[in-house]
Amino acid sequence: MFGQKRIPSREGGVEIVVEELCTRMVAQGHNVTCYNRGGHHVSGSEYDSKRLKEYKGIKLKTVPTIEKKGLAAVSSSFFAALCCAFGKYDVVHIHAEGPAFFTWLPKLFSKKVIVTIHGLDWQREKWKSGFGAKFIHHGEKNAVKYADEIVVLSKGVQDYFKKEYGRETVFIPNGVNRPKIQEAELITKKYSLEKDSYILFLGRLVPEKGIRYLVEAFKNVKTDKKLVIAGGSSDTDSFMNELKDLAKDDDRIIFTGFVQGQILKELYSNAYVYTLPSDLEGMPLSLLEAMSYGNCCLVSNIPECTEVVEDKALVFKKSDVNDLLTKIQKACDCPEMIMKMKEQATDFICRKYNWELVTDETMNLYRR
């Protein structure tokens, strides 16, 4: 596998997917090698972890990486593709559109190649122009041209590939694990947060996540609940500074930076509402995780979110600050409604999305 930044790591949804799949494949008796990027953690060198050669039975190899904006993914994907081309592998599985640019390289050496499209990355704000945009778009086209199979995570992306390229794809969504709910301890000490005292956003601080709308809407909500924005930037420090400037007059808004481990679990476990106001998503793993912790979720009405939550969450009109404000205010004013949604969230999401089934479907695809 390649295309992820690093495992074990929570630098994004791709890393979680790769780790969940690979650990289960190893448990089934398969030999799995993951090619990790070199360089630093996307949220800063302070989050770097020790480079491992093996993790839970997965062989880990770090490839040369040019640590420069726009070149880290390109350089690491090229070297990973080269290693895969010459390695003794039955299947090469590439994750994301950018790394898929190099689909042709292992194919040149008669490898079977699977590409998973985690989202239409060329639509993301930071890749909308310049070399990065062209590279990612070409990666999508190379996946269509050279991959033996393309996996997509949402019906909307499946429709896109059919309409745009006439290419059939395989729909295999992400999974989720049933977690153990944590008491509010560390988050109380660090941020003075108690159970049900805050609305949570958790994810990368990038424009397409709709966080600007969230801050603008929340500033006008009449409530003593806090808004917790948890996550690091991803080559988007200027956007993070813009958000903090927008929120500076409201002391109810807390920026935690990148979170992981126990603090992450406690934030999920004790939120009043989890919100994902995105304009653009692939298949939002944070939304699956939030529901698995029994959260009432408030999401934008993009198909990638509404397919996940069905009628088990609150939905607002994408990009509409006034509608988002109305929905947050209603959530704060109607705790009985929120508690009712919380009660059904975990069972619903854990039945619908299951990593064991995802792994089995992926293995069946490999065998075909």
N, C-alpha and C positions, 0 to 999 in steps of 0.2 A: 504494500500500500504506500502511496505517497499523495501529497497535496495538503495534508494536515501540516500545521506549523510544528508542533511537538506533542508527543504523548510520553508520559502522563502529564496532562496540562489542561486547564480550562480556559484557553485563550479564545475560544469560540465554539460554536456548535459543531463544526467539522471534527475538532479534536475529541469531543465527547462521543460522537458517532463512531469514529475509528477505534477508540479505546473499547467501547461497548461491544462492537463487532469482533474485534481481534481477540479479546480475552475469551469470548465464547467459542470462537473458532479453534483456539488453542486447546480449550477444555474438551472439544470434540476430537482432538487428536491431530489437528492439522498444523503444519509448519507455517508460521506467519512472520514476515519481516516488514517492519515499518521504517521508512526513510524519513527522518526528522530534519528540519532546518537547523542550521547553525544559528549563531547570533543570539540576541536577547529576547526576553519575553515581550510581547506586543505592548503591555502596559508599563514597561520599564524594567531596567536591569535588577531592581530590588526584588522582583518576583522570580528571577531566574532560579531554576532548580538544578541539582547535580545531573550531569549527563550520564545516563545509564546505558549499558550494552544489552540489558535484558529487563523486561518488566512483565511480571505475571506470565512468564513463558514466551512472550513476544520478543523476537530479536529486534533490537533497535540499532539503526545505523545513522550517524549524523553526516550529512553531505555538505560540501563547501557552499557557502552562502554569502552573497555580496550584501552587506548590511547597509542598504541605502533605500530610501523610499521608492517603491515601484520595482526594485530589482531583487529584493529578497525572495519573493515567490518565483520570479522568472529563473534566477540562477539556481536555487535549490531544486526546482522542478526539473530543470535540464539535467543536472547531475544525478538526480534520483531516477529519471527516465533512462539515462545511460546505464546506470547500475542494474536496473531492471532488465534492460535489453540484453545484457551479457550474463545476468544471473540465471540460475536453474530454477525458474518459477513456472508453474502451470498457468497461473493467472496473475495479471498485473491489474490492480484496482486503483484508479486515479480519482481523487476527490476534488471537485470544484472546477469551474470553467477555465481559470487561468492556467493551472497545471495541465489541463486537458489539451493545451496547445501542443504538448509533446507526445500525444497519443501515437503519432506515426512512428516514433522511435522504437518502442518495444515491438510494434507491429512489423517493422522492418526485419526484426529478428524472429518473426513467426510466433510471437507470444499472443495469447488470448487476452484481450484488454476490455475491461469494464470501466465506464466512467459514471460516477454519481454527480449529478447536477444538484448542488445544494441550494441554488437560487440563481436568478439571472443577474450575475454579479456586475455586468456592464451597466446595469441600470443604477447602481449605487452612486451616491453623490461624488465620492472621491475618484471614481473611475469614469466620469462622464466625458472626459476629454483627454487628449494627448495620447502618449504611447500606451499607457495602462489600458485605456478603453479599447484601443485597436487590438492589443494583445489578447485581452479577455474575450472579445467578440470573435477573434480568430480561433481562440481555444474552443469556443462553442461549435464553430464550423468544423474544426478538426475532429471533435468528438463525433459529430454527425457522419463525417466522411470515413473515419478509420476505426472507431470503437466497434467491437463485436456486439456489445449491448450498452444501452444508456439507461441508468436508473434515475428516476425523478421522485421527488418527495411530496409533490402536490399535483392535483388534477389540473390546476391552472397551467403549470409548467408543461405537463403532458400535452395539453391542448396546444400550447405554444409551439412545441417541436413538431407536432403533426401539421399545424397550419403553416408554419414558417418554412419547414424543410421536407414535409411529407414523411418524416421519420417516426416510426413506431418506437415507443419507449416502454420501460417496465416501471410501474408504480410500486415502490416499496417505501412506506413512510418510516419515520423514526420511531423509536420506542421510548419507554420510560420505566423507571424502577419505583416500586412502592417504598417510600422512605419512612424513617422513624422520626416522629415529630419531636422537636427539641424545645425545652423551656427557654424563655428569654433570660439569659444570664450575661454573656459577653456583650450583647447589644445594649443591655441596660447599663452596664458599666461604661461602655465606650461612647454610646450615643444617647443615653437616657430614654431608650425605647422600651415600651411595655407591650404586652399582647394586645392586638387590635387598636393600637394607638397611631398607626401610620399606614399610608398607602405606599406601595412599593413598585418602583421600576427597577429592573435588573437586566443589564445588557451593555453592549459597547455603546459609548457615547458618540454616535454618528448621526448626521442629519436625518437619514431615512427612517430612523427609529421613532421620529415624531416627538422627541423630548421637548423641543421648543414649544410645540402646542401644549404639551402637558404642563410646563412651567407657567405659560401665559394663562391657561385655564385655572390652574390651582390657585394662583394669586388672588383670584376673585371668588374662590369658594369660601363660604362662611362655615368654618369648622376649626376646632382646636387640634384636629389630627395633623400629623406631620406628613410631608412628602419625602420619602427616602429615594434618592437616585443613586443606585449602586452600580458601579462599573467604571472601567478605565477607558481612555481614548485609544483610537487605533489610527495613528497618523493624523489625528484630528484635534491637536491641542488647541488650535484657534477656536474651534467649535466649542470645546469644553469651557474655555475662558468666556466665550459669548454667553453660554448657559449660566455660568456663575454670575456674570454681570447682570443678566436678566433677573436672576433670583435674589440679588443682594439685599433688596428691601424687605424680604420676607424671611424672618428667622425660623419659620416652620419648615423650610426646605433644607434638607441635609444632603450633601454630597459625600459619599463614603470613599470614593475611589474604587479600585479593583478589589473584589472580595473573593475569598475562597474558604474551604474548610468549614470549621464550626460556625463562624460568623455568617457565612452563606446559608447554612442550614437553619440557623436561628432566624435570619431575616425572612426566609420562605415560611417558616413554621408559625410566625407570630404576626404576619401582616393582616390588616383588616381587609384590604383589597389589593390584588396584584394588577398592574395595568401595563399593556403593551400597545401604545398608540401609533404603531408603525405605518408608514406609507408603503413599505416594501419589505417582504420577508421571503425566505425560502420555505423552510418548515421550522417554526420557532420552537426550539427545544426548551427555552426558558418558560414558555407558556405551558408545555407539557409538564415540566417540573413543578411549576407553581400550582397547577391543578392537582398534581399528585400529592402535594402537601396539604390539600384541602382548602385551597384559596378560592374565593369568589374572584373572577377575572373580569376586567374591563378592557375590551380590545377594539381596534378599528375594524371597519367592515370589509377589509380586503379578504379575498377568498382563502388565502393561506392561513388566516386566523379563524374565520368563521367555519371552515371545514373541520378544524380541530375542536372548537367549543360547541358546535351545533347550537342547541337552545339552552345550554348550561352556563351561560355567561352573559354579561352586559355588553352591548355593542353600540358604538357611536359611529357617526359618519366620518370617514377618513379625512384628515386635514381640517376638520371643522372645529375650531376652538370653542365656539358657543355650544355646540352639541356635546363636546367633551366636558365642558364646565357643567352643563345641565345634568349629565350622567353622574359626574363625581358628586355634585351636590345631592342628588337623589340617593346615592349610595350612603352618603354621610347621614342623611335624614331618615333612612329606612333600614335600621340594623336588622329587623326581623327578616327582610328580604335577603339581605347579605348572608345571614346565618343559614337560611334555607338553601341557598346556592352552595355554601361551603359544605354542607352535609352530604351533598351528592357528588361533589367534584372528584374525590379520590377514586371511588369505585368506578365511576364513569370512564375516567381517563386511563386507568390501569387495565381495564378490560379492553379498551379500544386500541391501545398502543403497547405492544409487548416486545421487548428486545429478543426474547427467545424465538418468537415467530419471525421477526425481522432477520435474524441470523439464519434461520432455516430457509427462508425465501431466498436470501442472498446465496447460500450454499447451493441451493437447487439451480439458481441461475448460473453459477460457476460450472456445475456438472453438465448443464445443457450445452 
